Amino acid sequence: MLKLQDAANGLQDTVRSFSPGLLQMENKEEDETCPCRIKQTKNRKTIVINCRECEAESSINDPRCRENIFGILRKEVHADCLVLSRLYERDYEGGALSLLYELAGFKRTIAAYRSIEVVPEACIRPEKKKCSLERREIIASLAKNVETDPLKARLELRELIHGKTAGSRTQLLSALRARSVSTAS
């Protein structure tokens, strides 16, 4: 009994010696997300992102800012105003904010298409494997781009949809691969 109590005390001492961050799964996404607060009034919800401490541009034009802004918008739905607060404040309301919400939600749309089977399993045509592989590459490229630039991903998807011939689709797929390689460098 005494040995069991000593072992329990030793285990408790070991657990106490750990830093709190080691015991909790730290979410990398939260560490990289910009600090923000919600201002709620009777009939208006405003998201204020504090950009004062950040080294980035505090702009939707900056890829890192854009990724964080879209992440915040995916978590905080139905705001009436988004404010990027630094030396000057940039406000997004109405149509501009609606477009930002739409672009933020586009990531979920692309993610949903990743698992959809386009060609039925019963298909025995030799093109099925090529079509399926090409589709996976296109969706993977779009999923990568949608993180930092959903507008670019939407435009690429539009180009793909409007490309009527197989040749133009192949050219677009080659262009998507080239862009993925250049952005990875």
Backbone as JSON, one array per atom type, in Angstrom:
{
  "sequence": "MLKLQDAANGLQDTVRSFSPGLLQMENKEEDETCPCRIKQTKNRKTIVINCRECEAESSINDPRCRENIFGILRKEVHADCLVLSRLYERDYEGGALSLLYELAGFKRTIAAYRSIEVVPEACIRPEKKKCSLERREIIASLAKNVETDPLKARLELRELIHGKTAGSRTQLLSALRARSVSTAS",
  "N": [[0.82, -1.19, 0.0], [1.95, 1.23, 0.8], [3.94, 1.51, -1.13], [2.4, 1.84, -3.41], [1.18, 4.3, -2.85], [3.44, 5.95, -2.77], [4.25, 5.72, -5.43], [2.07, 6.91, -6.7], [2.26, 9.53, -5.67], [4.74, 10.24, -6.76], [4.1, 10.18, -9.47], [2.21, 12.26, -9.57], [3.89, 14.43, -8.91], [5.55, 14.43, -11.14], [3.73, 15.01, -13.19], [2.98, 17.58, -12.4], [5.34, 18.92, -12.88], [5.47, 19.21, -15.59], [5.15, 21.61, -18.21], [2.25, 23.63, -18.71], [1.57, 23.83, -21.45], [2.54, 21.51, -22.61], [0.85, 19.48, -21.81], [-1.58, 20.13, -22.91], [-3.1, 20.01, -26.05], [-1.82, 22.1, -28.26], [-3.25, 24.28, -30.48], [-2.18, 24.87, -33.61], [-3.32, 26.47, -35.55], [-4.78, 28.36, -34.07], [-2.7, 29.73, -32.87], [-1.63, 31.12, -34.98], [-3.65, 32.71, -35.82], [-5.08, 35.9, -36.17], [-5.52, 38.27, -33.5], [-8.78, 38.99, -32.39], [-11.86, 40.71, -31.69], [-15.32, 40.75, -30.8], [-17.75, 43.09, -31.33], [-20.8, 43.63, -30.11], [-23.87, 45.04, -30.58], [-27.24, 46.17, -30.09], [-28.46, 45.76, -32.62], [-26.38, 45.15, -34.35], [-23.45, 43.48, -35.37], [-20.03, 43.47, -35.06], [-16.87, 42.56, -36.23], [-13.73, 43.02, -35.02], [-10.51, 43.1, -35.97], [-7.4, 42.99, -34.54], [-4.67, 44.44, -35.72], [-2.38, 45.66, -34.94], [-0.07, 44.59, -33.69], [0.98, 42.97, -35.58], [3.24, 41.94, -38.17], [2.61, 41.73, -40.77], [0.83, 43.08, -43.66], [-1.71, 44.0, -42.94], [-3.97, 43.78, -44.61], [-6.27, 42.72, -47.13], [-4.96, 42.08, -49.38], [-2.59, 40.88, -48.65], [-1.31, 37.63, -48.44], [-1.07, 36.1, -46.01], [-2.59, 37.59, -44.15], [-5.05, 37.48, -45.45], [-5.65, 34.73, -45.36], [-5.93, 34.4, -42.57], [-8.04, 36.2, -42.07], [-10.15, 35.02, -43.55], [-10.32, 32.64, -42.12], [-11.23, 33.58, -39.63], [-13.7, 34.65, -40.42], [-15.0, 32.29, -41.16], [-15.42, 31.18, -38.69], [-16.83, 33.14, -37.22], [-19.85, 33.88, -37.95], [-22.32, 35.8, -39.74], [-21.76, 38.57, -39.3], [-22.06, 42.14, -39.32], [-20.19, 43.95, -39.97], [-16.73, 44.14, -40.72], [-13.65, 44.93, -39.36], [-10.4, 45.94, -39.95], [-7.97, 46.75, -37.86], [-5.44, 48.95, -37.42], [-3.02, 51.39, -37.69], [-4.68, 52.94, -39.24], [-8.15, 52.3, -39.77], [-9.73, 49.77, -41.59], [-12.78, 49.24, -42.98], [-15.19, 46.77, -43.76], [-18.24, 46.24, -45.19], [-21.67, 45.38, -45.95], [-22.08, 44.61, -49.37], [-19.35, 44.11, -49.91], [-18.48, 42.75, -47.61], [-20.2, 40.58, -47.72], [-19.24, 39.29, -50.02], [-16.7, 38.59, -49.07], [-17.43, 36.74, -47.08], [-18.58, 34.8, -48.72], [-16.36, 33.98, -50.21], [-14.82, 32.98, -48.1], [-16.34, 30.79, -47.36], [-16.01, 29.17, -49.54], [-13.91, 27.43, -49.28], [-14.91, 25.28, -47.78], [-16.66, 24.26, -49.65], [-14.96, 23.32, -51.68], [-13.57, 21.4, -50.18], [-15.64, 19.59, -49.71], [-16.02, 18.52, -52.24], [-13.8, 16.97, -52.57], [-14.12, 14.31, -51.72], [-16.11, 13.24, -53.29], [-17.29, 10.83, -55.54], [-16.88, 10.92, -58.89], [-16.96, 9.47, -61.27], [-18.87, 6.64, -61.81], [-18.47, 3.53, -60.02], [-19.06, 1.29, -61.55], [-18.2, 1.85, -64.07], [-16.31, 0.83, -66.83], [-14.65, 1.86, -68.67], [-11.54, 2.75, -70.2], [-10.73, 5.37, -69.83], [-11.55, 6.15, -67.34], [-9.76, 5.94, -65.13], [-7.78, 7.83, -65.81], [-9.35, 10.15, -65.91], [-10.26, 10.27, -63.27], [-7.84, 10.58, -61.88], [-6.93, 13.02, -62.95], [-8.98, 14.68, -62.07], [-8.61, 14.5, -59.27], [-6.12, 15.77, -59.05], [-6.76, 18.35, -59.92], [-8.67, 19.14, -57.97], [-7.01, 18.97, -55.69], [-5.15, 20.99, -56.26], [-6.87, 23.22, -56.34], [-7.77, 23.13, -53.69], [-5.44, 23.72, -52.33], [-4.92, 26.34, -53.21], [-7.22, 27.64, -52.33], [-6.9, 28.1, -49.66], [-5.27, 30.41, -49.21], [-5.99, 32.15, -51.24], [-8.93, 32.34, -52.19], [-10.39, 33.58, -54.21], [-8.76, 33.45, -56.47], [-8.74, 30.66, -56.73], [-11.45, 30.23, -57.35], [-11.6, 31.57, -59.8], [-9.86, 29.98, -61.31], [-11.31, 27.61, -61.28], [-13.57, 28.44, -62.69], [-12.37, 28.92, -65.19], [-11.71, 26.3, -65.82], [-14.22, 25.06, -65.97], [-15.39, 26.46, -68.1], [-13.7, 25.74, -70.11], [-14.07, 24.11, -72.92], [-13.01, 22.07, -74.57], [-11.07, 19.05, -74.44], [-8.4, 19.55, -74.78], [-8.02, 22.19, -73.88], [-8.62, 21.84, -71.2], [-6.55, 20.17, -70.43], [-4.43, 21.91, -70.83], [-5.06, 23.84, -68.89], [-4.84, 22.27, -66.58], [-2.11, 21.75, -66.66], [-1.18, 24.36, -66.32], [-2.17, 24.87, -63.73], [-0.65, 23.03, -62.27], [1.9, 24.1, -62.72], [1.65, 26.59, -61.41], [1.25, 25.71, -58.8], [3.73, 24.57, -58.24], [5.36, 26.83, -58.46], [4.36, 28.46, -56.36], [4.97, 26.91, -54.2], [7.68, 27.11, -54.02]],
  "CA": [[0.0, 0.0, 0.0], [2.85, 2.37, 0.88], [4.6, 1.62, -2.43], [1.41, 2.37, -4.34], [1.01, 5.72, -2.54], [4.67, 6.61, -3.21], [4.21, 5.77, -6.89], [1.06, 7.92, -7.06], [2.84, 10.84, -5.36], [5.78, 10.48, -7.76], [3.43, 10.48, -10.73], [1.64, 13.6, -9.44], [5.0, 15.39, -8.99], [6.0, 14.46, -12.54], [2.72, 15.72, -13.96], [3.06, 19.01, -12.04], [6.56, 19.52, -13.42], [5.26, 19.54, -17.0], [4.57, 22.93, -18.47], [0.86, 23.46, -19.14], [1.47, 23.69, -22.9], [2.84, 20.15, -23.02], [-0.29, 18.63, -21.53], [-2.68, 20.51, -23.76], [-2.79, 20.04, -27.48], [-1.88, 23.48, -28.72], [-3.76, 24.37, -31.83], [-1.32, 25.72, -34.41], [-4.15, 27.45, -36.26], [-5.11, 29.45, -33.17], [-1.51, 30.53, -32.64], [-1.36, 31.96, -36.14], [-4.81, 33.54, -36.11], [-5.01, 37.28, -35.68], [-6.42, 38.53, -32.38], [-9.96, 39.75, -32.77], [-12.93, 40.79, -30.7], [-16.64, 40.96, -31.37], [-18.56, 44.16, -30.74], [-22.2, 43.32, -30.34], [-24.85, 46.0, -30.1], [-28.61, 45.67, -30.21], [-28.78, 45.31, -33.98], [-25.18, 45.15, -35.19], [-22.32, 42.67, -34.92], [-18.82, 43.91, -35.73], [-15.64, 41.83, -35.93], [-12.59, 43.94, -35.06], [-9.24, 42.37, -35.96], [-6.31, 43.85, -34.06], [-3.5, 44.25, -36.59], [-1.3, 46.54, -34.46], [1.12, 43.83, -33.33], [1.34, 42.09, -36.69], [4.25, 42.42, -39.12], [2.04, 41.66, -42.13], [0.35, 44.35, -44.21], [-3.05, 44.38, -42.47], [-4.71, 44.01, -45.84], [-6.74, 41.52, -47.83], [-3.99, 41.8, -50.44], [-1.52, 40.07, -48.09], [-1.79, 36.24, -48.33], [-1.19, 35.65, -44.61], [-3.76, 38.29, -43.6], [-6.24, 36.96, -46.12], [-5.92, 33.41, -44.8], [-6.43, 34.6, -41.21], [-9.36, 36.85, -42.15], [-11.13, 34.01, -43.96], [-10.49, 31.72, -40.98], [-12.08, 34.26, -38.65], [-15.05, 34.73, -40.98], [-15.61, 30.96, -41.1], [-15.82, 30.93, -37.29], [-17.77, 34.17, -36.78], [-20.78, 34.12, -39.05], [-23.37, 36.82, -39.67], [-21.35, 39.9, -38.82], [-22.49, 43.23, -40.19], [-19.02, 44.77, -40.31], [-15.4, 43.61, -40.41], [-12.72, 46.05, -39.25], [-8.98, 45.67, -39.78], [-7.57, 47.9, -37.06], [-4.01, 49.21, -37.26], [-2.95, 52.84, -37.56], [-5.97, 53.31, -39.8], [-9.09, 51.18, -39.77], [-10.38, 49.43, -42.86], [-14.09, 48.65, -42.71], [-15.85, 46.04, -44.84], [-19.65, 46.07, -44.85], [-22.58, 45.19, -47.08], [-21.69, 43.72, -50.46], [-17.94, 43.71, -49.79], [-18.41, 41.74, -46.56], [-20.89, 39.38, -48.24], [-18.3, 38.63, -50.92], [-15.67, 37.97, -48.24], [-18.04, 35.55, -46.48], [-18.74, 33.81, -49.78], [-15.03, 33.44, -50.48], [-14.4, 32.19, -46.94], [-17.08, 29.53, -47.4], [-15.62, 28.4, -50.72], [-12.99, 26.36, -48.81], [-15.75, 24.13, -47.41], [-17.2, 23.7, -50.89], [-13.88, 22.54, -52.31], [-13.32, 20.23, -49.33], [-16.73, 18.64, -49.92], [-15.83, 17.86, -53.53], [-12.65, 16.05, -52.54], [-14.51, 12.92, -51.48], [-17.19, 12.81, -54.18], [-16.93, 9.95, -56.65], [-17.48, 11.49, -60.09], [-17.2, 8.4, -62.22], [-19.4, 5.5, -61.07], [-17.6, 2.36, -59.92], [-19.38, 0.32, -62.59], [-17.59, 2.26, -65.34], [-15.17, -0.01, -67.21], [-13.93, 2.54, -69.74], [-10.15, 2.99, -69.83], [-10.52, 6.78, -69.47], [-12.0, 6.41, -65.96], [-8.62, 6.15, -64.24], [-7.17, 9.12, -66.17], [-10.29, 11.19, -65.5], [-10.26, 10.32, -61.81], [-6.55, 11.13, -61.46], [-6.93, 14.43, -63.33], [-9.9, 15.35, -61.15], [-7.95, 14.61, -57.96], [-5.07, 16.79, -59.15], [-7.43, 19.66, -60.0], [-9.23, 19.44, -56.65], [-5.89, 19.22, -54.77], [-4.63, 22.32, -56.58], [-7.85, 24.21, -55.88], [-7.78, 23.11, -52.22], [-4.23, 24.42, -51.88], [-5.09, 27.77, -53.49], [-8.36, 28.21, -51.61], [-6.45, 28.5, -48.32], [-4.77, 31.79, -49.17], [-6.58, 33.0, -52.27], [-10.12, 31.67, -52.74], [-10.82, 34.21, -55.46], [-7.94, 32.83, -57.51], [-9.23, 29.29, -56.9], [-12.73, 30.31, -58.05], [-11.35, 31.93, -61.2], [-9.31, 28.79, -61.97], [-12.42, 26.67, -61.47], [-14.38, 28.97, -63.79], [-11.64, 28.63, -66.43], [-11.82, 24.87, -66.08], [-15.6, 24.76, -66.38], [-15.65, 27.03, -69.41], [-12.83, 25.1, -71.1], [-14.96, 23.13, -73.54], [-12.33, 20.94, -75.19], [-10.13, 18.33, -73.57], [-7.1, 20.21, -74.9], [-7.95, 23.36, -73.01], [-8.57, 21.35, -69.82], [-5.2, 19.69, -70.2], [-3.59, 23.11, -70.69], [-5.35, 24.43, -67.59], [-4.25, 21.41, -65.56], [-0.67, 22.02, -66.7], [-0.98, 25.69, -65.72], [-2.39, 24.72, -62.28], [0.54, 22.35, -61.72], [3.02, 25.05, -62.75], [1.42, 27.58, -60.35], [1.47, 25.04, -57.51], [5.16, 24.43, -58.06], [5.95, 28.16, -58.23], [3.98, 28.98, -55.05], [5.62, 26.09, -53.18], [9.09, 27.49, -53.94]],
  "C": [[0.87, 1.25, 0.0], [3.55, 2.59, -0.46], [3.66, 2.24, -3.47], [1.21, 3.86, -4.13], [2.24, 6.51, -2.98], [4.69, 6.75, -4.74], [3.22, 6.84, -7.36], [1.59, 9.33, -6.81], [3.92, 11.21, -6.38], [5.19, 10.86, -9.11], [2.82, 11.89, -10.7], [2.73, 14.67, -9.54], [5.49, 15.54, -10.43], [5.02, 15.26, -13.4], [2.77, 17.21, -13.66], [4.28, 19.68, -12.67], [6.44, 19.85, -14.92], [4.76, 20.96, -17.13], [3.16, 22.72, -18.99], [0.72, 23.25, -20.65], [1.74, 22.28, -23.39], [1.65, 19.22, -22.82], [-1.47, 18.94, -22.42], [-2.23, 20.49, -25.2], [-2.94, 21.48, -27.95], [-2.28, 23.48, -30.17], [-2.92, 25.38, -32.62], [-2.11, 26.83, -35.1], [-4.49, 28.63, -35.35], [-3.91, 30.34, -32.91], [-1.27, 31.51, -33.78], [-2.52, 32.89, -36.47], [-4.64, 34.91, -35.47], [-5.94, 37.46, -34.48], [-7.6, 39.39, -32.84], [-10.95, 39.77, -31.62], [-14.23, 41.09, -31.44], [-17.31, 42.08, -30.6], [-20.0, 43.89, -31.11], [-23.07, 44.43, -29.75], [-26.23, 45.4, -30.34], [-28.89, 45.08, -31.59], [-27.57, 45.23, -34.91], [-24.09, 44.32, -34.55], [-21.1, 43.07, -35.75], [-17.65, 43.05, -35.27], [-14.5, 42.82, -36.09], [-11.32, 43.09, -34.93], [-8.14, 43.34, -35.59], [-5.04, 43.54, -34.84], [-2.28, 45.03, -36.09], [0.0, 45.81, -34.19], [1.69, 43.02, -34.49], [2.37, 42.75, -37.62], [3.72, 42.41, -40.55], [1.39, 43.01, -42.48], [-0.99, 44.84, -43.67], [-3.95, 44.7, -43.65], [-5.17, 42.68, -46.43], [-5.79, 41.15, -48.96], [-2.84, 40.93, -49.95], [-2.02, 38.64, -47.89], [-1.99, 35.76, -46.9], [-2.41, 36.3, -43.95], [-5.04, 37.69, -44.16], [-6.63, 35.6, -45.54], [-6.49, 33.52, -43.4], [-7.82, 35.23, -41.21], [-10.43, 35.84, -42.54], [-11.36, 32.99, -42.85], [-11.4, 32.31, -39.92], [-13.52, 34.33, -39.15], [-15.75, 33.37, -40.99], [-16.1, 30.64, -39.7], [-16.91, 31.89, -36.82], [-18.71, 34.53, -37.92], [-21.75, 35.25, -38.72], [-22.94, 38.13, -39.01], [-21.84, 40.94, -39.82], [-21.32, 44.07, -40.67], [-17.75, 44.03, -39.9], [-14.45, 44.8, -40.42], [-11.31, 45.5, -39.07], [-8.39, 46.9, -39.11], [-6.05, 47.93, -36.89], [-3.88, 50.7, -36.99], [-4.25, 53.46, -38.09], [-6.86, 52.09, -39.77], [-9.7, 51.01, -41.14], [-11.67, 48.71, -42.52], [-14.61, 47.96, -43.96], [-17.28, 45.76, -44.39], [-20.43, 45.74, -46.12], [-22.08, 44.19, -48.09], [-20.26, 43.24, -50.36], [-17.79, 42.6, -48.74], [-19.1, 40.45, -47.0], [-19.98, 38.6, -49.17], [-17.2, 37.94, -50.12], [-16.19, 36.71, -47.57], [-18.18, 34.43, -47.52], [-17.4, 33.16, -50.12], [-14.52, 32.58, -49.33], [-15.09, 30.82, -46.94], [-16.69, 28.64, -48.56], [-14.67, 27.26, -50.34], [-13.79, 25.11, -48.47], [-16.31, 23.45, -48.66], [-16.17, 22.82, -51.58], [-13.6, 21.28, -51.5], [-14.4, 19.17, -49.52], [-16.55, 17.88, -51.23], [-14.66, 16.89, -53.54], [-13.08, 14.6, -52.46], [-15.61, 12.41, -52.41], [-16.64, 11.96, -55.31], [-17.64, 10.45, -57.9], [-17.86, 10.41, -61.08], [-17.7, 7.19, -61.44], [-18.44, 4.31, -61.09], [-17.84, 1.37, -61.05], [-18.75, 0.66, -63.94], [-16.37, 1.4, -65.64], [-14.36, 0.62, -68.34], [-12.5, 2.82, -69.3], [-9.88, 4.44, -69.4], [-10.85, 7.06, -68.01], [-10.81, 6.72, -65.06], [-7.96, 7.5, -64.52], [-8.05, 10.27, -65.7], [-10.26, 11.37, -63.99], [-8.97, 10.95, -61.28], [-6.48, 12.63, -61.76], [-7.82, 15.24, -62.39], [-9.27, 15.55, -59.78], [-6.88, 15.69, -57.97], [-5.68, 18.2, -59.18], [-7.97, 20.06, -58.64], [-8.12, 19.72, -55.65], [-5.3, 20.6, -55.0], [-5.58, 23.41, -56.1], [-7.87, 24.28, -54.35], [-6.56, 23.84, -51.66], [-4.4, 25.93, -52.06], [-6.19, 28.41, -52.67], [-7.97, 28.66, -50.21], [-6.08, 29.98, -48.27], [-5.44, 32.71, -50.17], [-7.8, 32.32, -52.9], [-10.63, 32.3, -54.02], [-10.04, 33.62, -56.64], [-8.42, 31.41, -57.79], [-10.56, 29.29, -57.66], [-12.53, 30.65, -59.52], [-10.76, 30.74, -61.97], [-10.4, 27.76, -62.24], [-13.32, 27.13, -62.62], [-13.7, 28.7, -65.13], [-11.79, 27.17, -66.8], [-13.21, 24.52, -66.59], [-15.88, 25.27, -67.78], [-14.73, 26.48, -70.5], [-13.58, 23.94, -71.73], [-14.24, 21.91, -74.1], [-11.37, 20.31, -74.2], [-8.76, 18.98, -73.62], [-6.98, 21.4, -73.96], [-7.94, 22.94, -71.54], [-7.17, 20.84, -69.49], [-4.24, 20.87, -70.02], [-3.81, 23.76, -69.33], [-4.73, 23.6, -66.47], [-2.74, 21.62, -65.51], [-0.35, 23.37, -66.05], [-1.17, 25.62, -64.2], [-1.19, 24.06, -61.63], [1.71, 23.32, -61.65], [2.87, 26.09, -61.64], [1.66, 26.97, -58.99], [2.94, 24.89, -57.22], [5.8, 25.78, -57.75], [5.57, 28.73, -56.88], [4.62, 28.18, -53.93], [7.08, 26.5, -52.99], [9.31, 28.7, -53.08]]
}
